[in-house]
Amino acid sequence: MTLIVSNASVTYESKDSPPVLALADASLTIPRQGFVVALGASGCGKTTLLNAMAGFLSLTAGSVTVDDVPVTGPGPDRGVVFQKDTLYPWLSVLDNVAFGLKLAGLDRPKREAKARELLALVGLEGFEKSATYQLSGGMRQRVSLARALATNPEILLMDEPLGALDSLTRETMQELIVDLWASTRKSIFFITHSIEEALFLGTEVVVMSPRPGRIIRRYTLDFVHRTVASRDAARVKSDPEFIALREEIRNLIHQTGAESDGRHLLARAG
Ligand SMILES: Nc1ncnc2c1ncn2[C@@H]1O[C@H](COP(=O)(O)OP(=O)(O)OP(=O)(O)O)[C@@H](O)[C@H]1O
């Protein structure tokens, strides 16, 4: 499946404050089996873009399509993982993962078998009967991932799923996501504030700048392919090419962050 965002703009209107141009003329393709990462400072419209892809909000202008069919709402072809897990505290780990399958009408043995398989895939074998509040942040995000995969969406939309984790857990989770991407061949759209994370994960990285939120730069990368081939994350992250690009993007984000303050006022006034 291919998800295409064309010339998408979103303006938030409210009664008490001026309209905010949160996303300005963004175009983006999530190709089949691609791993596209949106990177940018707070407020540059990343979540707005993801919400439009997920069908949670309507665009002010432009379009989102999946295989040429316009997105008009959420659908089983797109699974979503949020920064803060949205697990049900009254359900066990297994039942959280199986929940969507229950809604889809699968009988108990089938949905539990599928949920067990997914929990093994994310490294949570043995925790099926645990309550979600007994788990660490990293484990909870593993459950969220398994839950998003349960209905077998071709596209995964991930809104800073590792943002709340400590740095060691975060690195382990990055490697898990690379493994999942390589083994399931899903298409992924992933949001992060971390330049290193974006470079490590993405086959394509789009850099966004705030006020108004727009895509200012695109990079096609192969670091993630190198990680899949070498299984040596530390080596990939310390590669001089990786480090040079990390610095280039850091400068780019700092420059445009400063410049965009002026544009912000223009965007609001205009
Ligand atoms: N419902 C809303 N009403 C009004 N303004 C909003 C609304 N949601 C977001 N905004 C504004 O739109 C802009 C883009 O927000 P968005 O959440 O998409 O950015 P982001 O890049 O995901 O930020 P963060 O990294 O902090 O999550 C911000 O200036 C934000 O304040």
Ligand as a Chemical Component Dictionary entry (heavy atoms), coordinates in Angstrom:
data_LIG
# 
_chem_comp.id                   LIG 
_chem_comp.type                 NON-POLYMER 
_chem_comp.pdbx_formal_charge   0 
_chem_comp.three_letter_code    LIG 
# 
loop_
_chem_comp_atom.comp_id 
_chem_comp_atom.atom_id 
_chem_comp_atom.alt_atom_id 
_chem_comp_atom.type_symbol 
_chem_comp_atom.charge 
_chem_comp_atom.model_Cartn_x 
_chem_comp_atom.model_Cartn_y 
_chem_comp_atom.model_Cartn_z 
_chem_comp_atom.pdbx_ordinal 
LIG N1  N1  N 0 -6.386 21.585 18.337 1  
LIG C1  C1  C 0 -5.591 22.620 18.136 2  
LIG N2  N2  N 0 -6.055 23.898 18.172 3  
LIG C2  C2  C 0 -5.243 24.963 17.949 4  
LIG N3  N3  N 0 -3.919 24.859 17.698 5  
LIG C3  C3  C 0 -3.387 23.628 17.669 6  
LIG C4  C4  C 0 -4.189 22.446 17.893 7  
LIG N4  N4  N 0 -3.368 21.371 17.801 8  
LIG C5  C5  C 0 -2.136 21.848 17.530 9  
LIG N5  N5  N 0 -2.147 23.192 17.446 10 
LIG C6  C6  C 0 -0.996 24.068 17.123 11 
LIG O1  O1  O 0 -0.533 23.689 15.842 12 
LIG C7  C7  C 0 0.881  23.694 15.782 13 
LIG C8  C8  C 0 1.387  22.304 15.382 14 
LIG O2  O2  O 0 1.062  21.367 16.412 15 
LIG P1  P1  P 0 1.481  19.830 16.330 16 
LIG O3  O3  O 0 1.003  19.186 17.584 17 
LIG O4  O4  O 0 1.041  19.245 15.052 18 
LIG O5  O5  O 0 3.075  19.950 16.352 19 
LIG P2  P2  P 0 4.175  18.860 16.700 20 
LIG O6  O6  O 0 5.290  19.100 15.767 21 
LIG O7  O7  O 0 3.566  17.498 16.702 22 
LIG O8  O8  O 0 4.594  19.276 18.175 23 
LIG P3  P3  P 0 5.144  18.337 19.360 24 
LIG O9  O9  O 0 6.429  17.796 18.888 25 
LIG O10 O10 O 0 5.281  19.294 20.500 26 
LIG O11 O11 O 0 4.105  17.273 19.605 27 
LIG C9  C9  C 0 1.363  24.138 17.147 28 
LIG O12 O12 O 0 1.631  25.517 17.075 29 
LIG C10 C10 C 0 0.180  23.859 18.052 30 
LIG O13 O13 O 0 0.149  24.751 19.130 31 
# 
loop_
_chem_comp_bond.comp_id 
_chem_comp_bond.atom_id_1 
_chem_comp_bond.atom_id_2 
_chem_comp_bond.value_order 
_chem_comp_bond.pdbx_ordinal 
LIG N1  C1  SING 1  
LIG C1  N2  SING 2  
LIG C1  C4  DOUB 3  
LIG N2  C2  DOUB 4  
LIG C2  N3  SING 5  
LIG N3  C3  DOUB 6  
LIG C3  C4  SING 7  
LIG C3  N5  SING 8  
LIG C4  N4  SING 9  
LIG N4  C5  DOUB 10 
LIG C5  N5  SING 11 
LIG N5  C6  SING 12 
LIG C6  O1  SING 13 
LIG C6  C10 SING 14 
LIG O1  C7  SING 15 
LIG C7  C8  SING 16 
LIG C7  C9  SING 17 
LIG C8  O2  SING 18 
LIG O2  P1  SING 19 
LIG P1  O3  DOUB 20 
LIG P1  O4  SING 21 
LIG P1  O5  SING 22 
LIG O5  P2  SING 23 
LIG P2  O6  DOUB 24 
LIG P2  O7  SING 25 
LIG P2  O8  SING 26 
LIG O8  P3  SING 27 
LIG P3  O9  DOUB 28 
LIG P3  O10 SING 29 
LIG P3  O11 SING 30 
LIG C9  O12 SING 31 
LIG C9  C10 SING 32 
LIG C10 O13 SING 33 
# 
